[in-house]
Amino acid sequence: MQTTQDTSRSEELMELENKYGAHNYHPLPVVLDRGEGVYVWDVEGKKYYDFLSAYSAVNQGHCHPAIIGTLKEQAEKMTLTSRAFYNSRLGVFDQYITEYFKFDKVLPMNTGAEAVETALKICRKWAQEVKGLPADDTKIIVAENNFHGRTTTIVSFSNDEDARKGFGPYTPGFVRIDYNNVEALEEALQMENVAGFLVEPIQGEAGVVTPDDEYLRKARALCSKHNVLLMTDEIQTGIGRTGALLASCGKCDCAGHCERQEATYIRPDVLILGKALSGGAYPVSAVLADDPIMNVIKPGQHGSTFGGNPLGVEVAMAALNVIRDEKLTQNARELGELFRSEMNTYIAQSKIVKLVRGRGLLNAIVINDSPDSDTAWNICMRLRDNGLLAKPTHGNIIRFAPPLVMNEAQLRDCVSIICKTLEEFEN
């Protein structure tokens, strides 16, 4: 006989958050208490597959022992010095991450939005000091439906009205063009005083919108031609998520760090990282560039009290080691292909799902209903009931992004849960 789970503790905690916390999110009604690998448990002890991975921050799985062990060890030694002094771990990290991603310099920060803001400042300063553009008319090109964070400057160039409305006046100096449209980029680059092009290799928040294979390569060529900085926001797509070390590796079949990557890698001028850079254990982000770009930043011109702190950089190195040592990029690539294949088999006879798209283990399904409907939300509620957590984006799209430590048996179990849940909505 099936018994109804007592959810009184969850309801109590959700009410506390709703009463005393700002209502700046609309969470799925589940209260999580602990996590391990690909699983999370709520406060009543029910177990779920995590198919969001904290928006790809937990690529290495929840509470990876190597990352948590490093965090504990460093936390007992030193957590913060500020940048008023040198610390014993930052230089080690600087060398490690620049060699890992093959850039001359790194500027460490904390959150993804901070890293984007840092990249924008570096781009403008380079454009004015090196390229000679005027301070009052330096333009940065961005893409429609972008998501780079929620600071005042970033929402200034968003076309998401929920993110923008009521937060003006907006920061000038940005030009939006259609995503995945090389002709639009080429036209925008004809404008005077263009400093850079900021772009997501795959638009995650927009619904895992994956561009044409040659889009980034052509964008790279155009930016080089016009002496404009190509800045790739790999906060969500980077660090193994798409089946390559970076999504800008394209459909690379390597794990990163090998000669085969060099043939497919579209190297940006400025690389922006965050989220999985720390495996979800601590806020760490970074901006990487070569000396001619990064050296425009001088003491006092940009900084962060916590950026580059000993605890954060030790965690980041441990997190990157896990990606490399456990071959999580290959795993993401192989399981991603399996996931899309299985979903396409289901979609062939489905009325409720239009398509599946993505790369590696960053995927989404498009529900055959209006973006204004609540169908995708209701599907996610049923997925929750059936032991899998996912979240809609843009109304009728459900994003699926499990931790990269998932194995094939677990993935097949999840596909079964997803398909059985979708069957409940077929009519």
C-alpha positions as CSV (number, residue, x, y, z in Angstrom):
1,M,0.0,0.0,0.0
2,Q,1.4,3.4,-1.0
3,T,1.6,6.0,1.8
4,T,1.6,9.7,1.4
5,Q,4.9,11.3,2.3
6,D,4.8,13.8,5.2
7,T,6.0,17.1,3.7
8,S,5.3,19.3,6.7
9,R,8.9,20.1,7.3
10,S,9.4,21.1,3.6
11,E,6.3,23.3,3.8
12,E,7.5,25.0,7.0
13,L,10.9,25.8,5.4
14,M,9.4,27.1,2.2
15,E,7.1,29.3,4.2
16,L,10.1,30.7,6.2
17,E,11.9,31.5,3.0
18,N,8.7,33.1,1.4
19,K,8.1,35.2,4.6
20,Y,11.6,36.5,5.3
21,G,13.4,36.2,1.9
22,A,13.1,38.5,-1.1
23,H,10.9,36.9,-3.8
24,N,13.5,37.1,-6.6
25,Y,13.2,33.4,-7.6
26,H,10.4,31.0,-8.3
27,P,11.8,27.7,-7.1
28,L,10.3,24.3,-7.8
29,P,8.7,23.3,-4.5
30,V,11.2,20.9,-3.1
31,V,13.5,21.6,-0.2
32,L,16.9,20.0,-0.6
33,D,19.0,19.0,2.4
34,R,22.0,17.1,1.1
35,G,23.7,15.8,-2.1
36,E,26.1,13.2,-3.3
37,G,27.3,12.6,-6.8
38,V,24.2,12.7,-9.1
39,Y,21.7,12.5,-6.3
40,V,20.1,15.0,-3.9
41,W,17.8,14.3,-0.9
42,D,15.0,16.5,0.4
43,V,14.4,17.2,4.1
44,E,12.0,14.3,4.3
45,G,14.7,12.0,2.9
46,K,13.3,11.4,-0.6
47,K,16.0,10.8,-3.1
48,Y,16.1,12.5,-6.6
49,Y,18.3,12.6,-9.6
50,D,19.6,16.2,-10.0
51,F,19.1,17.2,-13.7
52,L,20.0,20.8,-13.3
53,S,23.4,20.6,-11.5
54,A,22.9,24.1,-10.0
55,Y,22.9,25.5,-13.6
56,S,26.0,23.5,-14.4
57,A,28.0,24.6,-11.3
58,V,28.1,21.0,-10.0
59,N,29.6,19.3,-13.1
60,Q,31.8,17.2,-10.8
61,G,28.8,16.0,-8.8
62,H,27.6,17.0,-5.4
63,C,30.2,17.1,-2.6
64,H,32.9,15.5,-4.6
65,P,35.3,14.1,-2.0
66,A,38.5,15.5,-3.6
67,I,37.0,19.0,-3.8
68,I,35.5,18.9,-0.3
69,G,38.7,17.4,1.1
70,T,40.7,20.3,-0.4
71,L,38.2,22.8,0.9
72,K,38.4,21.4,4.5
73,E,42.2,21.3,4.5
74,Q,42.6,24.8,3.2
75,A,39.9,26.2,5.4
76,E,41.8,25.1,8.5
77,K,44.9,26.8,7.2
78,M,43.9,30.1,5.7
79,T,40.7,31.4,4.0
80,L,41.3,35.1,3.1
81,T,44.1,37.6,3.0
82,S,42.6,40.2,0.6
83,R,44.8,41.3,-2.2
84,A,46.5,43.8,0.1
85,F,49.1,41.0,0.6
86,Y,50.4,38.1,-1.4
87,N,49.2,34.7,-0.4
88,S,50.9,31.3,-0.9
89,R,48.3,29.8,-3.1
90,L,47.3,32.5,-5.7
91,G,50.5,32.4,-7.7
92,V,50.3,28.6,-7.9
93,F,46.7,28.9,-9.1
94,D,47.6,31.6,-11.7
95,Q,50.2,29.3,-13.2
96,Y,47.9,26.3,-13.1
97,I,44.9,27.8,-14.7
98,T,46.7,29.7,-17.4
99,E,48.6,26.6,-18.4
100,Y,45.3,24.6,-18.2
101,F,43.5,26.9,-20.6
102,K,46.6,28.2,-22.4
103,F,46.4,32.0,-21.8
104,D,49.1,34.4,-20.5
105,K,47.2,35.9,-17.6
106,V,44.2,35.3,-15.3
107,L,42.1,37.8,-13.3
108,P,40.3,35.8,-10.6
109,M,36.9,36.9,-9.3
110,N,34.0,35.2,-7.4
111,T,30.7,35.1,-9.3
112,G,29.9,34.7,-13.0
113,A,28.4,38.2,-13.2
114,E,31.6,39.7,-11.7
115,A,33.6,37.9,-14.3
116,V,31.5,39.3,-17.1
117,E,31.7,42.8,-15.7
118,T,35.5,42.3,-15.4
119,A,35.7,41.2,-19.1
120,L,33.7,44.2,-20.2
121,K,36.0,46.6,-18.3
122,I,39.1,45.0,-19.7
123,C,37.6,45.2,-23.2
124,R,36.7,48.9,-23.0
125,K,40.1,49.8,-21.4
126,W,42.0,47.8,-24.1
127,A,39.9,49.5,-26.8
128,Q,40.5,53.0,-25.5
129,E,44.2,52.6,-24.6
130,V,45.4,50.2,-27.3
131,K,43.0,50.7,-30.2
132,G,42.5,54.4,-29.5
133,L,38.7,54.4,-29.3
134,P,36.9,57.4,-27.6
135,A,35.8,56.9,-24.0
136,D,32.4,58.3,-24.6
137,D,31.6,56.1,-27.6
138,T,33.0,52.6,-27.3
139,K,30.6,49.9,-28.4
140,I,30.4,46.2,-27.4
141,I,28.3,43.9,-29.6
142,V,26.1,41.3,-27.8
143,A,23.5,38.7,-28.9
144,E,19.7,38.8,-28.6
145,N,18.4,36.5,-25.9
146,N,21.7,36.6,-24.1
147,F,22.1,35.8,-20.4
148,H,25.3,37.0,-18.8
149,G,24.0,37.8,-15.3
150,R,21.8,40.3,-13.5
151,T,23.9,43.4,-12.6
152,T,22.8,46.8,-13.8
153,T,25.2,46.9,-16.7
154,I,24.4,43.4,-17.8
155,V,20.6,43.8,-17.8
156,S,21.2,47.0,-19.8
157,F,21.9,44.8,-22.8
158,S,19.4,42.1,-22.1
159,N,16.1,41.8,-24.0
160,D,14.5,39.9,-21.1
161,E,11.9,42.4,-19.8
162,D,11.7,40.6,-16.5
163,A,15.4,41.2,-16.0
164,R,15.3,44.8,-17.3
165,K,12.0,46.5,-16.4
166,G,12.2,48.9,-13.5
167,F,16.0,48.9,-13.3
168,G,16.8,51.8,-15.6
169,P,18.5,54.1,-16.5
170,Y,20.5,51.6,-18.4
171,T,24.2,51.6,-19.2
172,P,24.9,52.7,-22.8
173,G,27.5,51.3,-25.2
174,F,26.0,48.0,-26.3
175,V,24.5,46.8,-29.6
176,R,22.3,43.7,-29.8
177,I,22.3,41.5,-32.9
178,D,20.6,38.2,-33.7
179,Y,22.4,35.2,-32.3
180,N,23.8,32.7,-34.8
181,N,23.7,35.3,-37.5
182,V,27.1,35.9,-39.1
183,E,25.7,38.5,-41.5
184,A,24.3,40.5,-38.6
185,L,27.7,40.4,-36.9
186,E,29.5,41.4,-40.1
187,E,27.2,44.4,-40.5
188,A,27.5,45.5,-36.9
189,L,31.3,45.4,-37.2
190,Q,31.1,48.0,-39.9
191,M,30.1,50.5,-37.2
192,E,32.6,52.9,-35.8
193,N,34.3,52.4,-32.4
194,V,33.5,48.7,-31.8
195,A,35.6,47.2,-29.0
196,G,34.4,43.7,-28.6
197,F,31.8,40.9,-29.2
198,L,30.5,39.1,-26.1
199,V,28.8,35.8,-26.9
200,E,27.8,32.5,-25.3
201,P,28.9,29.5,-27.4
202,I,25.6,28.0,-26.5
203,Q,22.8,30.1,-25.1
204,G,21.9,28.1,-22.0
205,E,19.3,30.3,-20.3
206,A,17.6,30.9,-23.6
207,G,16.8,27.2,-23.9
208,V,20.1,25.5,-24.9
209,V,20.1,27.3,-28.3
210,T,23.0,25.7,-30.2
211,P,24.4,27.7,-33.1
212,D,25.5,26.4,-36.5
213,D,28.8,24.5,-36.5
214,E,30.7,27.3,-38.2
215,Y,29.2,30.3,-36.3
216,L,32.0,30.8,-33.8
217,R,34.7,30.1,-36.3
218,K,33.3,32.8,-38.6
219,A,32.8,35.2,-35.7
220,R,36.5,34.6,-34.7
221,A,37.6,35.5,-38.2
222,L,35.5,38.6,-38.4
223,C,36.6,39.9,-35.0
224,S,40.2,39.3,-36.0
225,K,39.7,41.2,-39.3
226,H,38.2,44.2,-37.6
227,N,40.6,44.2,-34.6
228,V,37.7,43.5,-32.2
229,L,38.0,41.3,-29.0
230,L,36.0,38.1,-29.1
231,M,34.8,37.4,-25.5
232,T,33.3,34.0,-24.9
233,D,31.1,33.5,-21.8
234,E,31.7,29.9,-20.9
235,I,30.4,30.2,-17.4
236,Q,27.7,27.6,-18.0
237,T,29.0,25.9,-21.1
238,G,32.6,25.4,-20.1
239,I,34.6,22.9,-18.1
240,G,33.4,19.7,-19.7
241,R,29.7,20.4,-19.8
242,T,29.3,20.1,-23.6
243,G,31.6,17.2,-24.1
244,A,34.8,19.2,-24.6
245,L,36.8,21.3,-22.2
246,L,35.1,24.4,-23.6
247,A,32.1,24.7,-25.8
248,S,34.2,26.9,-28.1
249,C,36.1,23.7,-28.9
250,G,33.2,23.0,-31.2
251,K,32.4,19.3,-31.8
252,C,35.9,18.3,-30.6
253,D,36.3,14.6,-29.9
254,C,39.1,15.1,-27.4
255,A,39.1,15.6,-23.7
256,G,41.0,18.8,-23.9
257,H,44.8,19.2,-23.5
258,C,45.6,17.3,-26.7
259,E,46.8,18.0,-30.2
260,R,43.3,17.2,-31.7
261,Q,41.8,20.1,-29.8
262,E,44.0,22.6,-31.6
263,A,42.3,21.8,-34.9
264,T,38.8,22.6,-33.7
265,Y,39.3,25.1,-30.9
266,I,38.0,28.6,-31.6
267,R,40.2,30.6,-29.3
268,P,38.7,33.8,-27.9
269,D,40.6,36.9,-26.9
270,V,38.9,36.8,-23.5
271,L,37.7,33.7,-21.8
272,I,35.1,34.0,-19.0
273,L,34.7,31.1,-16.6
274,G,32.7,30.4,-13.4
275,K,30.2,27.9,-11.9
276,A,31.9,24.5,-12.3
277,L,35.3,26.2,-11.9
278,S,34.8,25.3,-8.2
279,G,32.6,22.3,-8.6
280,G,29.9,24.2,-6.8
281,A,31.8,24.2,-3.5
282,Y,32.7,27.9,-3.3
283,P,32.2,30.9,-5.6
284,V,35.1,31.2,-8.0
285,S,35.2,32.8,-11.4
286,A,38.0,33.9,-13.7
287,V,38.8,36.0,-16.8
288,L,41.7,34.8,-18.9
289,A,43.5,36.8,-21.7
290,D,47.0,37.2,-23.1
291,D,49.4,39.9,-22.0
292,P,48.6,42.6,-24.7
293,I,45.0,42.6,-23.4
294,M,45.3,41.9,-19.7
295,N,48.2,44.2,-19.1
296,V,45.9,47.3,-19.6
297,I,44.7,46.6,-16.0
298,K,46.9,48.4,-13.5
299,P,46.8,48.5,-9.6
300,G,43.7,50.1,-8.2
301,Q,41.7,49.9,-11.5
302,H,39.8,46.7,-10.7
303,G,39.7,44.2,-7.9
304,S,37.8,42.2,-5.3
305,T,38.4,41.5,-1.6
306,F,37.6,37.8,-2.1
307,G,38.9,37.3,-5.6
308,G,41.9,35.1,-5.6
309,N,41.6,34.1,-2.0
310,P,43.5,31.0,-0.9
311,L,40.4,28.9,-0.2
312,G,38.8,29.6,-3.5
313,V,41.8,29.0,-5.7
314,E,42.7,25.7,-3.9
315,V,39.1,24.5,-4.5
316,A,39.3,25.6,-8.2
317,M,42.5,23.6,-8.8
318,A,40.9,20.5,-7.2
319,A,37.8,21.0,-9.3
320,L,39.8,21.2,-12.5
321,N,41.8,18.2,-11.6
322,V,38.6,16.2,-11.2
323,I,37.5,17.1,-14.7
324,R,40.8,16.0,-16.2
325,D,41.6,13.0,-14.0
326,E,38.1,11.4,-14.2
327,K,37.7,12.2,-18.0
328,L,34.4,13.9,-17.4
329,T,34.5,15.7,-20.8
330,Q,34.5,12.3,-22.6
331,N,31.7,11.0,-20.3
332,A,29.6,14.1,-21.1
333,R,30.1,13.7,-24.8
334,E,29.2,10.0,-24.8
335,L,26.2,10.2,-22.5
336,G,25.0,13.3,-24.3
337,E,24.8,11.5,-27.6
338,L,23.0,8.6,-25.9
339,F,20.5,11.0,-24.2
340,R,19.6,12.8,-27.4
341,S,19.3,9.5,-29.3
342,E,17.0,8.0,-26.7
343,M,14.9,11.2,-26.6
344,N,14.7,11.4,-30.4
345,T,13.3,7.9,-30.4
346,Y,10.6,9.0,-28.0
347,I,9.9,12.2,-29.8
348,A,9.3,10.3,-33.1
349,Q,6.0,9.2,-31.7
350,S,5.3,12.1,-29.3
351,K,2.7,14.9,-29.5
352,I,3.9,16.7,-26.4
353,V,7.6,17.1,-27.3
354,K,8.8,18.9,-30.4
355,L,12.5,18.3,-30.3
356,V,15.6,17.8,-28.2
357,R,18.7,19.9,-28.7
358,G,22.1,20.4,-27.1
359,R,25.6,19.2,-26.9
360,G,27.3,16.9,-24.4
361,L,25.2,16.9,-21.2
362,L,23.7,20.3,-21.8
363,N,20.4,19.6,-23.4
364,A,16.8,20.8,-23.6
365,I,13.4,19.5,-24.8
366,V,10.9,21.9,-26.4
367,I,7.3,21.2,-25.2
368,N,4.6,21.4,-27.9
369,D,2.7,24.2,-26.2
370,S,2.8,28.0,-25.9
371,P,5.6,29.6,-23.9
372,D,2.8,31.2,-21.9
373,S,1.3,27.8,-20.9
374,D,2.1,26.0,-17.6
375,T,2.7,22.6,-19.3
376,A,6.5,22.6,-18.9
377,W,6.1,23.6,-15.3
378,N,3.6,20.8,-14.7
379,I,5.8,18.3,-16.4
380,C,8.7,19.3,-14.0
381,M,6.4,18.9,-11.1
382,R,5.6,15.4,-12.2
383,L,9.3,14.7,-12.8
384,R,9.9,15.8,-9.2
385,D,7.2,13.4,-8.0
386,N,8.9,10.6,-10.1
387,G,12.3,11.3,-8.6
388,L,14.0,13.7,-11.0
389,L,14.6,17.4,-10.7
390,A,14.6,19.8,-13.7
391,K,13.3,23.3,-14.3
392,P,11.6,25.1,-17.2
393,T,13.2,28.0,-19.0
394,H,11.4,30.4,-21.3
395,G,8.0,28.9,-20.6
396,N,7.9,25.8,-22.8
397,I,11.5,24.5,-22.6
398,I,12.9,22.1,-20.1
399,R,16.7,22.1,-19.6
400,F,18.4,18.8,-18.7
401,A,22.0,19.1,-17.3
402,P,22.9,16.3,-14.9
403,P,26.3,16.1,-13.1
404,L,29.0,14.8,-15.5
405,V,29.8,12.0,-13.1
406,M,26.6,10.2,-14.1
407,N,27.1,6.7,-15.5
408,E,25.2,5.0,-18.4
409,A,23.0,3.0,-16.1
410,Q,21.9,6.1,-14.2
411,L,21.3,8.0,-17.5
412,R,19.1,5.2,-18.9
413,D,17.2,5.2,-15.6
414,C,16.7,8.9,-16.0
415,V,15.6,8.6,-19.6
416,S,13.0,6.1,-18.5
417,I,11.7,8.5,-15.8
418,I,11.5,11.4,-18.3
419,C,9.7,9.3,-21.0
420,K,7.2,7.8,-18.5
421,T,6.5,11.2,-17.2
422,L,6.0,12.7,-20.6
423,E,3.6,9.9,-21.5
424,E,1.3,11.2,-18.7
425,F,0.9,14.4,-20.8
426,E,0.3,12.8,-24.2
427,N,-3.2,13.2,-25.5
